[in-house]
Amino acid sequence: MINFQVDTEKASRFGVSVQTIQQTLAMAMSSYNVGSIRLKNALEPSFIRLQVPLSKRSQLSYLTQLPVPSQHGGLIPISELGSFTFKKQDDLIFHKDLADVEYVLGEPIGRLSAPIYAMMGVDDLLLRYQTIDGKELQGEYLGPPEDQTIPGFEWGGEWTVTYETFRDMGTAFGVALIVIYMLVVWQFGNFIIPAVIMAPIPLTLLGIVPGHWMMGAEFTATSMIGWIALAGIIVRNSILLVDFTVQEYAKGIPFFDAVINSCASRTRPILITAFALVGGSSVILTDPIFQGMAISLLFGVLISTVLTLIVIPLGTLSAGEDSCRSIAVNMGLLPGDSDADAKYNVAKPVKKKEDKAERASKTKEWAKSLLEKKKKSKEKDDGDEKIDTNGLLKKEDKSDL
């Protein structure tokens, strides 16, 4: 580092202050703001700066002739006011997370511009390298090295931004899939059919990956955003097919015919939706930032729409007629199991428990009826023991005659 040492005795003799020397050197080495002007239609002012050309200020011989204004009205060469000396500058010490670090910068080049390929190439080269203590040096992808006592390094820069972006968006995509599944389960009251409805979501990659390859584009964060948005559109198409199948089945149409009718009647609105999305995404197909989103939406919706019309009917048939019936019952289109139980099941009569008062009254009635029967039987016995005198007299009269 070059440092200018001011000779205060000479400077005071020529009438030049130390502050004036510092300002002159600062103006020569960087720039000096003279003023500012404001153009007619400009929102911000434009500054007027004076600066010594780089070819002049990079040579020490020119700097020694730098004129410095004096208080006596003249210009004094700066070499008369001091001398330039070379001074060793202390090395910069960088710290991160309370640990000493050194930064090594590099730029990936070649056909593959993603940082992960350059990082993997460097790791392959380091397999043939050993440190002074005989250890193998490898980079850490997800954080700093755990052991700070041995040599190691952490990949950062563009890789950190890429990793954090796709990590957060992947987490958001997983949460979105769980929420979609819960909403469809709540709507249909079935656990099998929602899995069938969401089956075309991973099939969108069959259009997204070849689409990026055909367009020569990279899978960026905007491509991921387009994939997440495409998941909702595909689920909507699947719900249309399943819902129409359930409604047809509830009308009494056979299960297989209901599935065929749903494909025949819902294919046109599904295709119209797909073509509308293709037309909208084609507008940003040449945009340098949102090109990935356009490719994901355009190619993904074309392939996934065709596969949806094949996968959803086959998945519905594989789920079976019982699943379709349970959905119809849950939606109120068919009578539920409670009516079937009332029709076919016979409930046993439940004996009603009697309280003490009813039991005592029944006991009294039983005792009373028993006494009445006994009384009637006694009266009958007494009537049989009486002598019929009239009959006897009639018999005596007949004998006398």
C-alpha positions, 0 to 999 in steps of 0.5 A: 500500500502506498502512503503519503507522509506529510512534512508538516514543517515544509507544508507550514512554510508553503502555507499548505494545510494537511487537510488541503493535501488530503482533499487533493489526494482524495480528488485525484485518486477517486473523484470530486463532486463539483455540483449537480444539474437537473435535466428537464425530464429527469427525476434524479439530479446528475452530478458533475465529478472531476477525476484524474484519468486512470493512466495518470493516477496509476503511476507514482511519477505523475502523482508526485507532480500533483499541484496543491493550492497554497494559501499564498496563491500559488500551486506547490507540487505535492513532492515538495510537501512530503514523500510517498512511502510503501507500507505493508497492509495487514491481511483481511481476516474474515469471520463467519459464525465465530470461525475464521474463514477464507473466501474462494470465488469462482464462476461456473462455465461450460454447457451446464451453467447450474452450480451443482455440476461445477461443484460435483466436478470440483469434488471429483477433482478433490478425491485425488488431493490430500491435505498436509495432515493426510486428510481428504478435502470435500465440500459441505452442501448443507452447512459448514463443516462440523469439525473446525479443527480439520480443513474443510469448506462449505459451498455457498453463493449461488448454490445457497440461493438455489438450494434454499429456493427449491427447498422452500418451494418443495416444502410449499408444494408438499403442503399444497398436495396435503391440503388438496387431498384433505379438501377432496376427502372432505368433499367426497367422503372417501379415501381412495378416489382422492388418491386417484384424482391426484394421480395425474399430478406427477404425470405433468413431469412427462410434459415439463421435462421434455418441454425444457429440453426442446426449448433449451431452457433450464428448470428454474424457480419460475418453472417450479412455480408453474408446476405448482400452479399446474397441479390445481388445474389438473385436480380440477379436471379430475374432479369434473370427471369423478363428479359427473361419474357419481351423478350418472351412477346415482341416476341408475346408469350402470357403473361402467357406462357412467364412467364412459359418459363422464369422459364423453361429456367432459372432454370438451370443457377440459380441452377448452381449459387446456387450450386457454392455458396454452394461449395465455402461457405462450405470451411469456414463452420468450420472456427471459425470467418467466420462460420456465413458468410458461414452459411448465404450464404449456407443455405440462397441461397438454400432456397431463390433459391427455393422460387425465382422460385415460388415468382417471377413468381407469383409476375410477374403475379400479376403485370399484363400484362400492367407492362410487356408491359411497360417494353418492351416499355421502353427497346425498344422491342415494339413500344411505345405510340407515334406510337399509338397516331400518328395512332389513334389520329386526330390532328386538323388543326391549323390556321396560323396567317397572318401578316399585309402585307399578309392581305393588299395584299389580301384586294387590290386583293379583291378590284381590283376584285370587280372593274373589276366585276363592270366595266364588268357589266356596259359595258353589260348594255351599250350594251343592250341600243343601237338601232339595225338599221338593224333590223328596216330597215328589218322590214320597207322593209317587210311592204312595200312589 
